[in-house]
Amino acid sequence: MAQTAQKPMTIDEFLDWQSLQDKNYELVDGIPVLPLKSMTGATQRHDRIVVNFLATLHQQLRRGPCRPSTDDIALVTRGRSIRRPDVTVQCGEADPKGLVAVSPYLVIEVLSPSTMNFDRFRKIDEYKAVRSIQVILLCDTETPCVTVHMRDGDIGWSLLEYSGLEAEIRLPDIGVNLALRDVFEGVHSGDS
């Protein structure tokens, strides 16, 4: 028997539906889908890098207007689409019971071999369409390397790459300096 096509959901319908699920879904053009990492699971390396980003950002953003959040907080990217970046930094007043990022400034995707191409292309374009997002970080798990997309006013985006444990990503607009030594702590042999 053929499967019936699913009726596209609105953002609100999706959020209501999501609250009844046991896994976090994304919404793509109105259709709920499991993110690739939900299907394959995250590696220890991926998880450690996400935790390191969260710890570093939390420490530097404490008591300020911005705060980091995990992929439990949804990010509305356009029309009927929601993504779940590994880390989002929000810089606006949020409803404590809210499920969606408010004024996202920075998103971080920690790339794994199974999600790398998808995250680098489709998700990047969606993130760039969100006006409040100023910085997008794509972090490689295999080597200490982070690609940074920075909004350059209204003229587009600049692309920078930081590699090696001595590199540091400076984000003065939110008062953050991300040392790759901290981001990759405990991930590669030889680092502490």
Secondary structure, 3 states (H helix, E strand, C coil): CCCCCCCCCCHHHHHHHHCCCCCCCEEECCEEECCHHHHHCCCHHHHHHHHHHHHHHHHHHCCCCCEEECCCCEEEEECCEEECCCEEEECCCCCCCCCECCCEEEEEEEECCCCHHHHHHHHHHHHHCCCCCCEEEEEECCCCEEEEEEECCCCCEEEEEEECCCCEEEECCCCEEEEHHHHCCCCCCCCC
